[in-house]
């Protein structure tokens, strides 16, 4: 169901530059401007669908809910991998899997992370397909030209686009036509790079209908020649000797109001991220992503379809016998019957995840195992059935479907759905693989076998997960699940393993033939050292090394499909891994024409194990685990725990102990991370994050120290805390669900951290906590002090509370300070002292510059990091400004749990 907004509502559009704006996940350069603060007001998030006078019976859509739960996501960063590229100004999420080396940026989220966030994908984790650099755009100067076969050509500013046309806002799933391409590349290399099964994301898109704009401009009739609508972007790309990215759709599609085609300028309540087309892009629901031009500059109504290079040389499904050379020689690219527009039916298994292990024991054999996944179709068709088979298609189990969208007024569905089915553990034990297929309302379904095509697009064969027997825990049998591939250049997957074995066998046969025939003679006569190669790292002379061969790519800079940046960022280096990860066999043949010699090196070995043979040991039929198995094996799976004790620490503080599913399990939570607790409260799901105070190697249970916020005690929160009050009234032996690990900070021991997946080291830690924010600080300190005397990290903690009665874990903190005075120092700050007669010796008031300077180490050196956890005002107004005065670099040496 879509939302229609009249002009009177558009003047309330939220500006991302206002204080408190949600648009904080990336930073723009100063010349990238948004609408001014005076031009925009808060956005009304409750709209009825389409033309209100025609839809009195339609339900209202709560778009705040649709924007997603926004579960914790590590902050986007200026990724070091973008240094030296034209995209270095863009902040990106470090967890995205890069598929084409450094540049251009093409990425997908890890499948588990994608599913963890459910129906709506956070912008930071939305998959990205870029053909080149990202344009730096300015809202105030950006225009979209509408021209061609229209009576009133126009050049629209962004403000005109927003203010002069009704707006529509609906959830839409975007899918790259190359989704699951790596499976095709395992059969035979295509011309495309290795998309996994996460080239799919769903967001709430807000924009202006294309048909409204074309109607306003007076589009000509079909008799007048107006048969196609072309779109053109802003970026300059090398394809065809130089062009913009462009494509077209038929007039019938463009003018059909049931298709909800829009010029979008907002995503999940925020203005577009640069990677997703800021300030405006095309959104064509039910179509492949390749038709949705980003950084839109021109709309041209024409008689012929677009003549753009990328319209013809991309997004086609050619017959399996046609390779790239034949397609060029016989002009297959230009045959209209092979163009892709609407998505096909597809489905994927997401649970069990790749390398997930299901122990077969008394617990799992009595509890059904729930398999899950996603499915989608194109053209607005509803997915009507998903089936799973354990016996190669002899029998099928019909799955439960979860459609979280409502159809639009024309009955069309634009989003993915989720499926689930319960399977007995013993049934899985007797199976060799799991396969899934989906059906849509036109009774389209997925083929059993993969159908190869040169572009590797629209792969929708049954998604198959292999089952291997292993031993996850001494004395038990378990089942290890293996997906077909892992995205990008990542190793793993049964198809990758299968190809590796086939390649090894073929190489052995070739070696045998060479040994009884004429030896291979290398005709290259020149040899270069790596120091010589490093001198050629500019546009004037660009050399690279691939598998020990030296290539001079200078003359190819202007013709490279990915742009010169893709070569220049690797010039003067050995880029074997990146080259292999993104290039086809044809490209490798082409590269050989630029070979100028060989690399001289001592002990050089080329990695012939393309798919990581060293990892094959984990696929052995039987394995023995070396310790207790863990509860949190998959961050997208909920784990059921039982409340076994509740201890009253003070009037409003409780220590809850939850039993894990098995008494010999550990939680499996890395130090510094936390878990989500799930509860249904008043028929609504409530989710809260907590950091356990129990040690990471505690067996059989976890402890949560929680402050209960009672109703009617705080004027700002008259209803109190939902989750804490729920836990307070939860009877013993009741179950609750947890998920994890969650968080972007992990302490790995002896001063070492992984922060946003990047290693950091510290000799000294400055940690500031407020209220219940002490628990992650406590967890890190606990791990350090348990590793004495080997962990020599020093910790200084400033801990703020309303009064001395609100201090959590005070006895434990004071005891640590007494036992380890050289390792742990604590200083308390309270708003008020309730019992001054007891002789309060710490600070009263707020966290100030003088308090921090007196009780925390100064920054400015590589050996000191600062961490904080507490209320946002404390962090924003008391912690960050004062740490800056103490020479902390807030982007490099300060982090929030």
C-alpha positions in Angstrom: 0.0 0.0 0.0 1.4 3.4 -1.0 1.2 6.7 0.7 0.0 9.8 -1.2 0.9 13.2 0.1 -0.6 16.4 -1.1 1.3 19.7 -1.6 0.1 20.9 1.8 2.0 18.1 3.5 5.2 18.4 1.5 6.1 21.7 3.3 6.7 19.5 6.4 9.5 17.5 4.8 12.3 16.9 7.3 15.7 18.4 6.7 18.7 16.2 7.4 20.7 19.1 8.6 18.5 19.9 11.5 19.6 19.1 15.0 18.7 15.5 16.0 18.3 14.5 12.4 18.5 10.7 11.7 20.9 11.3 8.8 24.2 10.8 10.7 25.6 7.7 9.1 27.8 9.5 6.6 29.5 12.8 6.1 29.4 15.0 3.1 32.0 17.5 1.9 31.2 21.1 2.4 30.1 21.5 -1.2 27.5 18.8 -0.9 24.5 20.7 0.3 21.0 19.9 1.4 17.8 22.0 1.6 18.2 24.8 4.1 16.8 24.6 7.6 14.2 27.1 6.9 12.9 25.2 3.8 11.8 22.1 5.6 9.8 21.0 8.6 9.2 17.6 10.3 7.7 14.9 8.1 4.3 13.5 8.9 4.8 9.8 8.9 1.1 8.7 8.8 -0.5 8.8 5.4 -3.4 7.0 3.8 -2.8 5.2 0.5 -2.9 6.8 -3.0 -5.8 9.2 -3.8 -7.6 9.5 -0.5 -11.0 10.1 -2.0 -10.9 6.7 -3.7 -9.6 4.7 -0.8 -11.7 5.4 2.3 -11.4 1.7 3.4 -7.6 1.6 3.2 -5.7 1.1 6.4 -3.1 3.7 7.4 0.5 2.9 7.1 2.7 3.6 10.1 5.9 4.5 8.2 7.8 5.0 11.5 7.4 1.2 11.9 8.3 0.5 8.3 11.6 2.4 8.7 12.7 -0.5 10.7 13.7 -1.2 14.3 17.2 0.3 13.7 18.9 -2.3 15.8 22.4 -1.3 16.6 24.7 -0.9 13.6 28.3 0.0 13.9 28.9 3.5 12.6 29.9 4.1 9.0 33.5 5.3 8.6 35.9 6.7 6.0 37.2 3.3 5.0 40.9 3.0 4.5 40.2 0.9 1.4 38.7 4.0 -0.2 41.9 6.0 0.3 43.4 7.2 -3.0 40.0 6.8 -4.9 37.5 9.4 -5.9 35.1 8.0 -3.3 37.4 8.7 -0.3 35.0 11.4 1.0 32.1 8.9 1.5 31.5 7.1 4.8 30.6 3.4 4.5 29.7 0.6 6.8 32.8 -1.6 7.3 30.8 -4.8 7.5 29.7 -4.6 3.8 31.4 -7.3 1.7 33.3 -5.6 -1.1 33.0 -7.5 -4.4 35.2 -5.5 -6.8 38.3 -4.6 -4.9 38.9 -1.0 -3.9 37.0 0.7 -6.7 34.3 1.0 -7.9 32.3 0.3 -4.8 30.1 -2.8 -5.1 29.0 -4.5 -2.0 26.5 -6.6 -0.2 25.8 -7.2 3.5 26.6 -10.5 5.2 23.5 -12.7 4.8 23.1 -13.1 8.6 23.3 -9.3 9.1 20.8 -8.7 6.4 18.2 -11.1 7.9 18.9 -9.9 11.4 17.3 -6.6 10.6 14.2 -8.2 9.1 11.8 -6.6 6.6 13.4 -3.1 6.3 17.1 -3.0 5.6 19.0 -0.1 7.3 20.5 2.3 4.7 24.0 1.5 6.0 23.6 -2.2 5.1 21.7 -1.8 1.8 23.6 -3.5 -1.1 25.4 -1.1 -3.5 26.0 -1.3 -7.2 28.2 1.4 -8.7 29.7 1.4 -12.2 32.2 4.1 -11.4 32.8 7.0 -9.0 30.1 8.6 -6.9 29.2 12.2 -8.0 29.4 14.9 -5.4 26.0 16.5 -5.6 24.5 19.8 -4.3 20.8 19.8 -3.6 20.5 23.6 -4.3 22.0 23.4 -7.8 20.9 19.9 -8.9 18.3 19.8 -11.7 16.5 17.1 -13.6 15.8 17.8 -17.2 12.6 16.4 -18.9 12.9 16.6 -22.6 12.3 14.8 -25.9 8.8 14.1 -27.1 7.0 16.2 -24.6 5.0 19.4 -25.2 6.5 21.4 -22.3 10.2 20.5 -21.7 11.3 21.5 -18.3 14.4 21.6 -16.0 13.2 20.9 -12.4 15.2 21.9 -9.4 15.0 19.6 -6.4 12.8 22.0 -4.5 10.4 22.1 -7.4 10.4 18.4 -7.6 9.5 18.1 -3.9 7.1 21.0 -3.6 5.2 20.9 -7.0 4.2 17.3 -7.2 2.3 14.9 -4.9 4.6 12.4 -3.2 4.4 8.7 -2.7 6.1 6.7 0.0 6.1 2.9 0.0 8.4 -0.1 0.9 10.1 -1.6 -2.1 12.6 -4.5 -2.4 15.5 -3.8 -4.8 17.4 -6.7 -6.3 20.4 -6.7 -8.5 20.0 -8.9 -11.6 23.3 -10.5 -10.6 22.0 -11.8 -7.3 23.5 -15.3 -6.6 25.9 -14.9 -9.6 28.8 -16.5 -7.8 27.0 -19.9 -8.2 27.1 -19.4 -12.0 30.8 -18.4 -11.8 31.5 -21.7 -10.0 30.1 -23.6 -13.1 31.8 -21.3 -15.6 33.2 -17.8 -15.3 30.8 -15.1 -16.5 31.7 -11.5 -17.4 30.4 -10.4 -13.9 31.8 -10.3 -10.4 30.8 -12.6 -7.5 27.4 -11.5 -6.0 26.3 -13.8 -3.2 22.6 -14.1 -2.1 22.5 -10.7 -0.4 22.3 -8.4 -3.5 18.8 -7.6 -2.2 17.5 -5.1 0.3 14.2 -3.5 1.2 13.7 0.2 2.1 10.9 2.7 2.4 11.3 5.0 -0.7 9.7 8.4 -0.9 9.5 10.4 -4.2 7.4 11.7 -7.0 5.6 9.5 -9.5 7.1 9.5 -13.0 3.7 9.4 -14.6 2.8 12.7 -12.8 5.8 14.4 -14.1 5.4 13.2 -17.7 1.7 14.1 -17.6 2.6 17.6 -16.4 5.1 18.0 -19.2 2.6 16.8 -21.8 4.0 13.6 -23.0 3.2 13.0 -26.7 0.9 10.2 -27.8 2.1 6.8 -29.1 1.0 7.9 -32.5 3.2 11.0 -32.1 6.2 8.6 -31.6 6.5 8.6 -27.7 7.2 4.9 -27.2 10.1 4.9 -24.7 11.2 6.9 -21.7 15.0 7.1 -21.2 16.9 7.9 -18.1 20.5 9.3 -17.8 22.7 9.7 -14.7 25.5 12.1 -13.9 28.6 10.0 -13.6 31.1 9.8 -16.4 31.9 6.2 -17.2 34.4 4.6 -19.7 31.9 2.3 -21.4 31.7 2.6 -25.1 34.5 5.1 -25.2 32.9 7.3 -22.6 29.2 7.8 -21.5 26.8 8.4 -18.7 25.0 5.5 -17.2 21.6 5.2 -19.0 18.7 3.0 -19.8 15.1 3.1 -20.8 11.7 1.5 -20.2 8.6 1.4 -22.4 6.0 4.2 -22.3 3.4 1.7 -21.1 5.4 1.0 -18.0 6.3 4.7 -17.3 2.7 5.9 -17.5 1.1 3.0 -15.6 0.1 4.4 -12.1 -0.2 0.8 -10.8 3.5 0.4 -11.1 4.4 3.1 -8.6 7.5 4.2 -10.6 9.0 7.2 -8.9 11.8 9.7 -8.8 13.0 9.0 -5.2 14.7 11.5 -3.0 14.3 9.8 0.5 15.1 6.3 1.8 14.0 5.1 5.2 13.1 8.7 6.3 16.5 10.2 5.3 17.7 11.9 2.2 19.5 9.5 -0.1 23.0 8.4 0.8 25.6 9.2 -1.9 26.0 5.5 -2.8 22.2 5.3 -3.3 21.9 8.2 -5.7 21.7 11.5 -3.7 19.9 13.7 -4.4 17.5 11.8 -6.7 17.2 8.4 -8.4 14.8 6.2 -10.3 12.9 3.6 -8.4 11.0 1.0 -10.6 9.3 -1.5 -8.3 9.4 -5.1 -9.5 12.2 -4.4 -11.9 15.9 -5.3 -11.7 18.1 -2.7 -10.1 19.9 -2.0 -13.3 16.9 0.0 -14.7 16.9 2.3 -11.6 19.3 5.1 -12.7 21.0 6.9 -9.8 22.1 10.5 -9.7 19.4 11.2 -12.2 20.0 14.2 -14.5 17.8 13.7 -17.6 14.5 12.0 -18.7 14.1 11.8 -22.4 11.0 10.6 -24.2 11.9 9.0 -27.4 10.7 6.7 -30.2 13.5 4.2 -30.0 14.8 2.6 -26.8 17.9 4.1 -25.2 21.1 3.9 -27.3 23.2 4.0 -24.1 26.2 1.6 -24.0 25.0 0.2 -20.7 21.5 -0.3 -21.9 22.7 -2.8 -24.5 25.9 -4.3 -23.0 24.4 -5.0 -19.5 21.4 -6.6 -18.0 20.7 -9.3 -20.6 20.1 -13.1 -20.4 21.6 -14.6 -23.5 21.4 -18.3 -24.4 23.8 -20.6 -22.7 26.0 -21.3 -25.7 26.7 -17.6 -26.3 29.9 -16.3 -24.7 31.2 -12.7 -24.8 33.1 -13.1 -28.1 30.1 -14.7 -29.9 27.7 -12.0 -28.4 29.9 -9.3 -30.0 30.5 -11.1 -33.3 26.8 -11.8 -33.9 25.3 -8.8 -32.2 23.4 -10.8 -29.5 23.5 -7.7 -27.3 21.0 -5.9 -29.5 18.3 -8.6 -29.8 15.3 -7.2 -27.8 14.0 -10.6 -26.7 17.0 -11.0 -24.3 16.6 -7.8 -22.3 15.8 -8.1 -18.6 13.2 -5.8 -17.0 11.0 -7.6 -14.4 12.6 -9.8 -11.7 12.0 -13.5 -11.8 10.8 -15.8 -8.9 13.6 -16.6 -6.5 14.2 -17.9 -2.9 17.1 -18.5 -0.6 17.7 -20.5 2.6 19.1 -18.2 5.3 18.7 -20.5 8.3 20.6 -22.7 8.7 23.5 -20.4 7.9 26.7 -21.3 6.2 28.9 -23.4 8.6 26.2 -23.4 11.2 26.2 -26.6 13.3 23.2 -28.3 14.8 24.2 -30.7 17.6 22.1 -33.9 17.6 21.3 -34.4 21.3 18.4 -35.0 23.6 17.4 -31.3 23.4 17.6 -30.9 19.6 15.9 -34.2 18.8 12.9 -33.2 20.9 12.7 -29.7 19.5 11.9 -29.0 15.8 14.5 -27.1 13.9 13.1 -24.0 12.2 14.4 -23.3 8.7 14.0 -19.8 7.3 14.7 -17.8 4.3 13.4 -15.1 1.9 11.6 -15.2 -1.4 10.6 -12.6 -4.0 9.1 -12.2 -7.5 8.9 -9.5 -10.1 6.2 -7.3 -11.7 4.2 -7.0 -8.6 3.4 -10.7 -8.4 2.7 -12.1 -5.0 4.8 -15.1 -3.8 2.1 -17.7 -3.1 4.1 -20.8 -2.1 7.5 -21.8 -0.9 8.5 -25.4 -0.5 11.5 -27.2 1.0 12.7 -30.7 0.1 15.1 -33.0 2.0 15.2 -35.8 -0.6 16.1 -34.1 -3.9 12.5 -33.1 -4.9 10.8 -36.4 -4.3 8.6 -34.9 -1.6 8.1 -31.3 -0.5 7.1 -29.5 2.7 5.0 -26.3 2.2 6.4 -23.4 4.3 4.6 -20.7 6.2 4.8 -17.3 4.5 5.2 -13.9 6.2 4.2 -11.1 3.9 4.9 -7.9 5.9 3.6 -5.5 3.2 0.1 -4.7 2.1 -0.6 -4.8 -1.7 -1.1 -1.5 -3.4 -4.6 -0.5 -4.6 -4.0 -2.4 -7.8 -3.1 -5.6 -5.9 0.6 -5.5 -6.6 3.4 -6.6 -4.2 6.7 -4.9 -4.3 8.6 -6.5 -1.4 10.2 -9.8 -0.4 8.5 -12.1 2.0 9.9 -14.5 4.5 9.3 -18.2 4.8 9.8 -20.7 7.6 9.2 -24.4 8.2 9.8 -26.7 11.1 11.8 -29.9 10.5 12.6 -32.7 12.9 16.3 -33.0 13.8 16.2 -36.7 13.0 14.9 -36.0 9.5 17.8 -33.8 8.9 20.2 -36.4 10.1 19.1 -38.7 7.3 19.3 -36.0 4.6 22.2 -35.0 2.4 20.9 -31.6 1.3 18.1 -29.1 1.7 16.6 -27.3 -1.3 14.0 -24.6 -1.6 11.8 -23.3 -4.4 9.2 -20.6 -4.6 6.1 -20.0 -6.7 4.2 -16.8 -7.5 0.6 -16.1 -8.4 1.3 -16.8 -12.1 2.5 -20.2 -11.1 6.1 -19.4 -12.1 8.6 -21.5 -10.1 12.3 -22.0 -9.9 14.2 -24.5 -12.1 16.0 -27.3 -10.3 19.3 -26.9 -12.2 21.4 -23.8 -12.9 21.0 -22.2 -16.3 24.3 -20.5 -17.2 24.4 -17.3 -19.1 27.4 -15.1 -20.0 26.3 -12.2 -17.8 25.5 -14.5 -14.9 22.1 -12.8 -14.3 18.7 -13.9 -13.0 20.1 -17.1 -11.4 17.1 -18.7 -9.7 17.8 -22.4 -9.6 16.8 -24.2 -6.4 18.9 -22.9 -3.5 20.7 -26.0 -2.1 22.4 -26.3 1.3 24.5 -29.4 1.9 24.5 -31.3 5.2 27.7 -32.9 6.5 28.0 -35.0 9.6 30.5 -33.7 12.3 31.1 -33.8 16.0 30.5 -30.3 17.5 31.0 -31.6 21.0 32.7 -34.7 22.4 30.4 -37.6 22.5 27.8 -36.0 20.2 27.0 -36.1 16.5 26.2 -32.8 14.8 25.1 -31.5 11.4 27.2 -28.9 9.6 25.4 -26.9 7.0 27.2 -25.7 3.9 25.8 -23.0 1.5 26.7 -23.2 -2.2 29.1 -20.2 -2.1 30.3 -17.2 -0.1 30.2 -13.8 -1.7 33.0 -11.9 -3.4 36.5 -13.5 -3.0 35.5 -15.2 0.3 36.3 -18.9 0.5 33.8 -21.5 1.4 30.7 -23.2 0.0 30.1 -26.6 -1.5 30.2 -25.3 -5.1 33.6 -23.7 -4.4 34.9 -26.9 -2.9 33.6 -28.9 -5.8 35.2 -26.6 -8.3 38.5 -26.7 -6.5 38.5 -30.5 -6.6 37.7 -30.4 -10.3 40.4 -27.8 -11.0 43.0 -29.8 -9.1 42.2 -32.9 -11.1 42.4 -31.0 -14.4 45.8 -29.4 -13.5 47.1 -32.9 -12.6 46.1 -34.1 -16.1 47.7 -31.1 -17.8 50.9 -31.6 -15.8 51.0 -35.2 -16.9 50.6 -34.3 -20.5 53.3 -31.6 -20.3 55.7 -34.1 -18.8 55.6 -36.3 -21.9 55.6 -33.5 -24.5 57.5 -30.3 -25.3 58.2 -28.3 -22.1 56.5 -24.9 -21.8 58.8 -22.0 -22.7 58.2 -18.6 -21.2 58.8 -16.1 -24.0 59.1 -13.1 -21.7 62.7 -12.0 -21.7 62.8 -9.2 -19.1 62.8 -9.5 -15.3 61.9 -6.7 -12.8 62.3 -6.4 -9.1 59.4 -5.2 -6.9 61.3 -2.0 -6.2 61.3 -1.3 -9.9 57.6 -2.0 -10.2 56.8 0.4 -7.3 58.3 3.3 -9.4 55.5 2.9 -11.9 52.5 4.0 -9.9 51.1 7.0 -11.8 49.0 7.9 -14.8 52.2 8.3 -16.8 53.3 4.8 -16.1 51.1 2.2 -14.4 52.5 -1.2 -13.8 50.9 -4.1 -11.8 51.9 -7.6 -10.8 49.5 -10.5 -11.2 50.7 -14.0 -10.3 54.4 -13.1 -10.7 53.9 -11.4 -14.1 54.5 -7.7 -14.7 52.1 -5.8 -16.8 52.3 -2.2 -18.1 48.6 -1.0 -18.1 49.3 2.6 -19.0 47.7 2.5 -22.4 44.6 0.7 -21.0 43.8 3.4 -18.4 41.3 5.2 -20.6 39.6 2.1 -21.8 39.2 0.2 -18.6 35.5 -0.6 -17.9 35.9 0.3 -14.3 37.7 3.6 -15.0 41.3 4.5 -14.6 41.0 4.6 -10.7 40.5 0.9 -10.7 44.0 0.5 -12.1 45.8 3.4 -10.6 44.9 2.5 -7.0 46.8 -0.8 -7.6 49.6 0.6 -9.8 53.0 -0.3 -8.5 51.7 -3.2 -6.4 51.0 -6.9 -6.5 47.2 -7.0 -7.0 46.8 -10.7 -7.7 44.0 -11.3 -5.2 41.9 -8.3 -6.3 42.4 -9.1 -10.0 41.3 -12.7 -9.6 38.3 -11.7 -7.5 36.6 -9.5 -10.1 37.8 -10.4 -13.6 36.6 -12.9 -16.1 38.6 -15.3 -18.2 38.3 -12.9 -21.1 39.9 -10.1 -19.0 42.7 -12.4 -18.0 43.4 -13.1 -21.7 43.3 -9.4 -22.5 45.7 -8.7 -19.6 48.3 -10.9 -21.2 48.7 -8.5 -24.1 50.1 -6.0 -21.7 52.7 -8.3 -20.1 56.2 -6.9 -20.2 58.1 -9.4 -18.1 58.4 -11.4 -14.9 58.9 -10.5 -11.3 62.2 -11.3 -9.6 61.7 -12.2 -5.9 63.0 -14.6 -3.3 60.6 -17.2 -2.1 57.7 -16.0 -4.2 54.8 -18.4 -4.3 51.6 -17.8 -6.1 48.4 -18.8 -4.3 47.1 -21.6 -6.6 44.4 -22.4 -4.1 41.7 -20.2 -5.6 39.1 -21.3 -3.2 41.1 -21.8 0.0 42.1 -25.4 0.1 43.5 -24.8 3.6 39.9 -24.4 4.8 38.8 -27.8 3.5 39.8 -29.5 6.7 36.7 -28.1 8.3 34.6 -30.1 5.9 36.0 -33.4 7.1 33.3 -36.0 7.8 34.0 -36.2 11.6 35.4 -33.5 13.8 36.0 -33.2 17.5 35.4 -29.9 19.2 37.8 -28.8 21.9 35.5 -27.2 24.3 31.9 -26.5 25.3 29.7 -25.5 22.5 28.1 -22.1 22.5 24.6 -20.7 22.5 25.1 -17.7 20.2 26.2 -19.6 17.1 24.2 -17.4 14.7 23.4 -13.7 15.3 20.1 -13.9 13.5 18.8 -16.8 15.5 17.0 -16.3 18.8 18.1 -18.5 21.7 15.6 -19.4 24.4 16.8 -19.1 28.0 15.0 -19.8 31.3 14.9 -17.5 34.3 16.3 -19.6 37.2 17.0 -17.0 39.8 16.4 -13.4 40.7 18.4 -11.6 43.4 17.5 -8.2 44.9 20.7 -6.1 45.0 18.9 -2.9 46.1 15.5 -1.4 46.0 15.6 -1.1 42.2 18.5 -3.3 41.1 18.1 -7.0 40.3 20.6 -9.7 39.3 18.8 -12.0 36.9 20.3 -15.4 36.1 19.2 -17.2 32.9 19.9 -20.8 32.1 21.3 -21.5 28.6 19.6 -24.3 26.5 22.2 -26.8 27.7 24.0 -27.0 31.0 27.4 -27.5 29.3 26.9 -24.5 26.9 28.8 -21.2 27.2 27.1 -18.0 25.9 29.6 -17.3 23.2 29.6 -13.5 23.6 32.8 -11.7 22.9 34.0 -9.2 25.5 32.6 -5.8 24.7 29.5 -7.0 22.9 26.0 -7.4 24.2 22.8 -9.4 23.6 19.2 -8.4 22.7 16.4 -9.5 24.9 13.0 -10.1 23.3 9.7 -10.0 25.0 6.0 -9.6 24.0 4.6 -6.8 26.3 1.0 -5.7 25.8 0.9 -7.7 22.5 3.9 -5.7 21.2 7.5 -6.8 20.8 10.0 -5.2 23.1 13.7 -5.4 22.4 16.4 -4.1 24.6 20.2 -4.5 24.6 22.1 -5.7 27.8 25.7 -6.6 28.6 26.0 -9.6 30.8 28.1 -9.3 34.0 29.0 -13.0 34.0 32.3 -14.0 32.5 32.6 -15.1 28.9 33.6 -18.6 29.9 30.7 -19.1 32.4 29.1 -22.5 31.6 25.4 -23.1 31.7 24.0 -19.6 32.4 24.4 -15.8 32.0 23.9 -13.1 34.5 22.3 -9.7 33.8 22.4 -6.9 36.3 19.5 -4.6 35.5 18.1 -1.5 37.1 14.3 -1.5 37.3 12.7 1.8 36.2 9.4 1.7 38.1 6.3 3.4 36.8 5.6 6.9 38.3 9.1 7.6 39.7 10.6 9.8 37.0 8.6 12.7 35.6 10.3 12.4 32.1 9.4 8.6 32.0 6.0 8.3 33.8 5.5 4.8 32.5 8.9 3.5 33.6 11.0 1.0 31.7 9.0 -1.6 29.7 11.6 -4.4 29.7 12.9 -3.9 33.2 9.4 -3.9 34.7 8.6 -7.0 32.7 11.6 -8.8 34.0 10.8 -7.7 37.5 7.4 -9.5 37.3 8.6 -12.5 35.3 8.1 -15.7 37.3 10.9 -18.1 37.8 11.2 -20.9 35.2 9.8 -18.5 32.6 11.5 -18.4 29.2 12.8 -15.4 27.3 14.6 -15.1 24.0 18.0 -13.5 23.3 20.0 -12.8 20.2 23.6 -11.8 19.7 26.4 -11.0 19.6 25.7 -7.4 18.8 28.1 -4.4 18.9 31.1 -3.0 17.1 33.6 -3.2 19.9 35.4 -6.4 20.9 38.2 -6.8 23.4 40.4 -9.7 22.3 42.9 -9.5 25.1 46.1 -7.9 26.3 45.3 -4.5 25.0 43.9 -5.6 21.6 40.5 -4.5 20.3 38.5 -5.1 17.1 36.6 -1.9 16.5 34.4 -1.8 13.5 36.3 -4.9 12.4 39.6 -3.0 12.5 42.4 -3.9 15.0 43.3 -1.3 17.6 45.8 -1.5 20.5 46.0 0.4 23.7 48.2 0.4 26.8 45.9 2.7 28.7 42.1 2.9 28.6 40.1 6.0 29.7 36.5 4.8 30.3 33.5 6.9 31.2 30.2 5.4 32.2 26.8 6.8 33.2 24.2 4.8 35.1 23.7 1.3 33.6 26.3 2.1 31.0 28.8 0.6 33.5 28.1 -3.0 32.3 30.2 -3.0 29.1 33.0 -1.2 31.0 32.7 -3.8 33.8 32.9 -6.6 31.2 36.1 -5.3 29.6 37.7 -4.6 33.0 36.7 -8.0 34.2 38.4 -9.7 31.2 41.6 -7.7 31.7 41.9 -8.3 35.4 41.2 -12.0 35.0 44.3 -12.2 32.8 46.7 -11.0 35.3 49.7 -10.6 35.3 49.8 -11.1 31.5 47.4 -8.3 30.5 49.2 -5.1 31.4 46.5 -2.7 30.2 45.8 0.2 32.6 42.3 1.4 33.2 41.0 4.7 34.5 37.2 4.9 35.0 34.9 7.8 35.7 31.5 6.7 36.6 28.5 9.1 36.9 25.2 8.6 38.7 22.3 10.6 40.2 23.3 9.6 43.8 25.5 7.1 45.6 22.5 4.7 45.9 22.4 4.4 42.1 25.9 3.2 41.7 25.9 -0.4 40.3 28.6 -2.9 41.1 30.3 -0.5 43.5 31.6 -3.3 45.8 33.2 -5.1 42.9 34.7 -1.9 41.4 36.1 -0.8 44.7 37.6 -4.3 45.3 39.3 -4.2 41.9 40.8 -0.7 42.7 42.1 -2.1 46.0 43.6 -5.3 44.6 45.0 -3.9 41.4 45.9 -0.2 42.1 48.4 -0.2 39.1 45.8 -1.6 36.7 42.4 -0.2 37.7 41.4 3.2 39.1 37.8 4.3 39.7 36.3 7.8 40.3 32.7 8.4 41.0 30.6 11.5 40.2 27.1 12.0 41.6 24.5 14.7 41.1 23.7 14.7 44.8 24.9 13.0 48.0 22.0 11.5 50.0 24.1 10.7 53.1 26.8 13.3 53.5 27.4 12.2 57.1 29.1 9.0 55.7 31.9 11.1 54.3 31.5 11.1 50.5 35.1 11.5 49.1 34.3 11.7 45.4 32.9 14.4 43.0 29.5 16.0 43.3 27.8 17.6 40.3 28.5 16.7 36.7 31.3 15.3 34.6 33.5 18.3 33.9 36.8 19.1 32.1 38.6 19.2 35.5 37.2 15.9 36.6 38.3 14.1 33.4 41.7 15.8 33.4 42.4 14.8 37.0 41.2 11.2 36.7 41.8 10.1 33.1 45.0 9.9 31.0 45.5 12.5 28.3 45.1 11.4 24.7 47.3 12.3 21.7 49.4 9.1 21.5 48.8 5.7 19.9 48.8 3.9 23.3 45.6 5.5 24.7 42.0 4.9 23.8 38.8 6.3 25.3 35.5 4.5 25.6 32.1 5.7 26.9 28.7 4.3 27.6 25.8 6.4 29.0 23.0 8.8 28.2 23.4 10.6 24.9 23.4 14.1 26.5 26.2 13.1 28.8 28.3 11.8 25.9 27.5 14.8 23.6 27.9 17.6 26.1 30.2 16.4 28.9 32.4 13.7 27.4 33.2 14.5 23.8 34.0 18.2 24.1 36.2 17.6 27.2 38.1 14.7 25.7 38.8 16.8 22.6 40.5 19.3 25.0 42.5 16.4 26.3 43.9 15.8 22.8 41.7 12.8 22.0 40.9 12.4 18.3 37.2 11.6 18.4 37.3 9.8 15.1 40.3 7.6 15.9 40.7 7.2 19.6 37.3 7.6 21.1 34.5 5.0 20.8 31.1 4.4 22.3 29.9 1.0 23.4 
